[in-house]
Amino acid sequence: MSEIHRITVDPEQCGGRPTLRNLRIRVKDVLDLLAAGASHAEILQDYPALEEGDILAALEYAARQSDHPVLHVA
């Protein structure tokens, strides 16, 4: 099931960058932690306001951002 509904964008919050459930925790921050090797449990411990679904939403958001059309030049 998709968790993308947890991603919020508010021009008045975090410079309009994507956050998780308007918590002022940026999607990028969660992705950076995952890339650095942090486990889901460690992230949830460091950010008690987050839920497992928020981490999955950040990953889903990143996956969607990386999918772009490929243009072929003849």
N, CA and C atoms as a LAMMPS dump frame, in Angstrom:
ITEM: TIMESTEP
0
ITEM: NUMBER OF ATOMS
222
ITEM: BOX BOUNDS ff ff ff
-5.0000000000000000e+02 5.0000000000000000e+02
-5.0000000000000000e+02 5.0000000000000000e+02
-5.0000000000000000e+02 5.0000000000000000e+02
ITEM: ATOMS id mol type element x y z
1 1 1 N 0.834 -1.177 0
2 1 2 C 0 0 0
3 1 3 C 0.886 1.251 0
4 2 1 N 0.493 2.229 -0.744
5 2 2 C 1.252 3.463 -0.862
6 2 3 C 1.165 4.286 0.425
7 3 1 N 2.273 4.89 0.78
8 3 2 C 2.33 5.779 1.947
9 3 3 C 2.637 7.216 1.524
10 4 1 N 2.581 7.471 0.217
11 4 2 C 2.98 8.775 -0.317
12 4 3 C 2.127 9.919 0.238
13 5 1 N 0.928 9.602 0.724
14 5 2 C 0.058 10.641 1.288
15 5 3 C 0.67 11.296 2.53
16 6 1 N 1.695 10.692 3.102
17 6 2 C 2.367 11.239 4.282
18 6 3 C 3.32 12.384 3.928
19 7 1 N 3.633 12.531 2.652
20 7 2 C 4.54 13.59 2.203
21 7 3 C 3.737 14.877 2.058
22 8 1 N 4.23 15.931 2.691
23 8 2 C 3.555 17.225 2.621
24 8 3 C 4.541 18.286 2.152
25 9 1 N 4.009 19.277 1.447
26 9 2 C 4.817 20.406 0.987
27 9 3 C 4.053 21.672 1.345
28 10 1 N 4.702 22.508 2.135
29 10 2 C 4.108 23.772 2.558
30 10 3 C 5.15 24.864 2.297
31 11 1 N 4.824 25.82 1.445
32 11 2 C 5.788 26.879 1.129
33 11 3 C 6.271 27.643 2.367
34 12 1 N 5.508 27.619 3.435
35 12 2 C 5.853 28.337 4.661
36 12 3 C 6.67 27.488 5.637
37 13 1 N 6.955 26.254 5.263
38 13 2 C 7.643 25.341 6.177
39 13 3 C 8.853 24.712 5.479
40 14 1 N 9.98 24.755 6.122
41 14 2 C 11.217 24.15 5.609
42 14 3 C 11.536 24.603 4.184
43 15 1 N 11.257 25.855 3.894
44 15 2 C 11.569 26.404 2.577
45 15 3 C 10.801 25.748 1.441
46 16 1 N 9.665 25.144 1.748
47 16 2 C 8.853 24.489 0.72
48 16 3 C 9.347 23.103 0.345
49 17 1 N 10.333 22.603 1.068
50 17 2 C 10.851 21.261 0.783
51 17 3 C 9.879 20.209 1.325
52 18 1 N 9.856 19.026 0.728
53 18 2 C 8.956 17.963 1.183
54 18 3 C 9.281 17.532 2.616
55 19 1 N 8.238 17.428 3.421
56 19 2 C 8.364 16.989 4.805
57 19 3 C 7.433 15.805 5.044
58 20 1 N 7.533 15.25 6.213
59 20 2 C 6.679 14.122 6.586
60 20 3 C 5.585 14.606 7.532
61 21 1 N 4.36 14.515 7.1
62 21 2 C 3.175 14.865 7.874
63 21 3 C 3.269 16.235 8.551
64 22 1 N 3.852 17.197 7.864
65 22 2 C 3.995 18.56 8.399
66 22 3 C 4.732 18.607 9.727
67 23 1 N 5.627 17.664 9.962
68 23 2 C 6.342 17.591 11.229
69 23 3 C 7.63 18.416 11.246
70 24 1 N 7.944 19.074 10.167
71 24 2 C 9.212 19.796 10.017
72 24 3 C 10.404 18.837 10.015
73 25 1 N 10.148 17.617 9.626
74 25 2 C 11.216 16.638 9.393
75 25 3 C 11.223 16.405 7.891
76 26 1 N 12.31 16.829 7.252
77 26 2 C 12.358 16.757 5.796
78 26 3 C 12.563 15.325 5.309
79 27 1 N 11.993 15.036 4.162
80 27 2 C 12.189 13.744 3.515
81 27 3 C 13.679 13.512 3.312
82 28 1 N 14.393 14.546 2.888
83 28 2 C 15.836 14.432 2.652
84 28 3 C 16.587 13.999 3.899
85 29 1 N 16.182 14.488 5.05
86 29 2 C 16.863 14.121 6.29
87 29 3 C 16.738 12.622 6.558
88 30 1 N 15.561 12.08 6.346
89 30 2 C 15.353 10.644 6.544
90 30 3 C 16.151 9.851 5.516
91 31 1 N 16.144 10.3 4.272
92 31 2 C 16.901 9.601 3.232
93 31 3 C 18.404 9.656 3.505
94 32 1 N 18.88 10.79 3.99
95 32 2 C 20.303 10.899 4.34
96 32 3 C 20.676 9.918 5.451
97 33 1 N 19.813 9.781 6.439
98 33 2 C 20.076 8.842 7.531
99 33 3 C 20.119 7.408 7.015
100 34 1 N 19.179 7.065 6.15
101 34 2 C 19.157 5.717 5.575
102 34 3 C 20.414 5.467 4.743
103 35 1 N 20.811 6.466 3.958
104 35 2 C 22.006 6.328 3.122
105 35 3 C 23.266 6.174 3.971
106 36 1 N 23.252 6.749 5.157
107 36 2 C 24.408 6.647 6.05
108 36 3 C 24.419 5.329 6.824
109 37 1 N 23.38 4.514 6.619
110 37 2 C 23.358 3.201 7.249
111 37 3 C 22.492 3.086 8.483
112 38 1 N 21.76 4.124 8.829
113 38 2 C 20.872 4.054 9.991
114 38 3 C 19.726 3.079 9.713
115 39 1 N 19.372 2.324 10.703
116 39 2 C 18.246 1.396 10.564
117 39 3 C 16.94 2.149 10.819
118 40 1 N 15.847 1.545 10.416
119 40 2 C 14.539 2.137 10.676
120 40 3 C 14.367 2.351 12.176
121 41 1 N 14.754 1.36 12.96
122 41 2 C 14.605 1.447 14.415
123 41 3 C 15.399 2.622 14.987
124 42 1 N 16.606 2.837 14.481
125 42 2 C 17.428 3.957 14.963
126 42 3 C 16.786 5.296 14.626
127 43 1 N 16.253 5.407 13.427
128 43 2 C 15.601 6.656 13.013
129 43 3 C 14.372 6.916 13.88
130 44 1 N 13.578 5.889 14.095
131 44 2 C 12.371 6.042 14.914
132 44 3 C 12.725 6.383 16.36
133 45 1 N 13.835 5.894 16.834
134 45 2 C 14.272 6.216 18.198
135 45 3 C 14.734 7.673 18.276
136 46 1 N 15.465 8.128 17.262
137 46 2 C 15.967 9.504 17.246
138 46 3 C 14.864 10.53 16.965
139 47 1 N 13.833 10.117 16.253
140 47 2 C 12.716 10.993 15.891
141 47 3 C 11.412 10.338 16.341
142 48 1 N 11.063 10.435 17.606
143 48 2 C 9.895 9.731 18.137
144 48 3 C 8.564 10.126 17.486
145 49 1 N 8.504 11.279 16.851
146 49 2 C 7.269 11.687 16.183
147 49 3 C 7.031 10.92 14.886
148 50 1 N 8.09 10.319 14.347
149 50 2 C 7.962 9.561 13.099
150 50 3 C 7.365 8.186 13.35
151 51 1 N 6.784 7.648 12.305
152 51 2 C 6.241 6.291 12.3
153 51 3 C 6.898 5.52 11.155
154 52 1 N 6.826 4.216 11.217
155 52 2 C 7.404 3.367 10.168
156 52 3 C 6.902 3.786 8.784
157 53 1 N 5.631 4.096 8.686
158 53 2 C 5.058 4.523 7.405
159 53 3 C 5.709 5.771 6.847
160 54 1 N 6.213 6.638 7.716
161 54 2 C 6.897 7.852 7.263
162 54 3 C 8.209 7.51 6.554
163 55 1 N 8.918 6.548 7.1
164 55 2 C 10.176 6.123 6.469
165 55 3 C 9.881 5.488 5.11
166 56 1 N 8.852 4.669 5.055
167 56 2 C 8.47 4.05 3.784
168 56 3 C 8.02 5.109 2.781
169 57 1 N 7.334 6.141 3.263
170 57 2 C 6.904 7.228 2.385
171 57 3 C 8.101 7.962 1.8
172 58 1 N 9.127 8.196 2.618
173 58 2 C 10.33 8.865 2.128
174 58 3 C 11 8.04 1.03
175 59 1 N 11.063 6.739 1.238
176 59 2 C 11.651 5.858 0.226
177 59 3 C 10.806 5.84 -1.05
178 60 1 N 9.506 5.785 -0.898
179 60 2 C 8.618 5.791 -2.059
180 60 3 C 8.756 7.11 -2.824
181 61 1 N 8.834 8.219 -2.096
182 61 2 C 8.998 9.523 -2.729
183 61 3 C 10.297 9.565 -3.543
184 62 1 N 11.382 9.076 -2.958
185 62 2 C 12.667 9.06 -3.654
186 62 3 C 12.601 8.189 -4.903
187 63 1 N 11.943 7.048 -4.797
188 63 2 C 11.831 6.155 -5.947
189 63 3 C 11.051 6.826 -7.075
190 64 1 N 9.992 7.524 -6.729
191 64 2 C 9.201 8.209 -7.757
192 64 3 C 9.982 9.351 -8.396
193 65 1 N 10.808 10.038 -7.613
194 65 2 C 11.593 11.148 -8.146
195 65 3 C 12.659 10.67 -9.121
196 66 1 N 13.129 9.45 -8.935
197 66 2 C 14.196 8.949 -9.798
198 66 3 C 13.664 8.364 -11.105
199 67 1 N 12.363 8.232 -11.229
200 67 2 C 11.765 7.673 -12.439
201 67 3 C 11.387 8.821 -13.365
202 68 1 N 12.175 9.005 -14.404
203 68 2 C 11.914 10.101 -15.342
204 68 3 C 11.918 9.561 -16.762
205 69 1 N 11.246 10.241 -17.652
206 69 2 C 11.212 9.765 -19.031
207 69 3 C 12.589 9.841 -19.687
208 70 1 N 12.873 8.902 -20.526
209 70 2 C 14.128 8.883 -21.284
210 70 3 C 13.802 9.356 -22.696
211 71 1 N 14.489 10.406 -23.104
212 71 2 C 14.272 10.957 -24.437
213 71 3 C 15.348 10.427 -25.374
214 72 1 N 14.907 9.906 -26.492
215 72 2 C 15.847 9.392 -27.491
216 72 3 C 15.96 10.407 -28.624
217 73 1 N 17.179 10.745 -28.976
218 73 2 C 17.418 11.708 -30.048
219 73 3 C 17.753 10.92 -31.301
220 74 1 N 17.045 11.206 -32.364
221 74 2 C 17.252 10.476 -33.62
222 74 3 C 18.455 10.988 -34.36
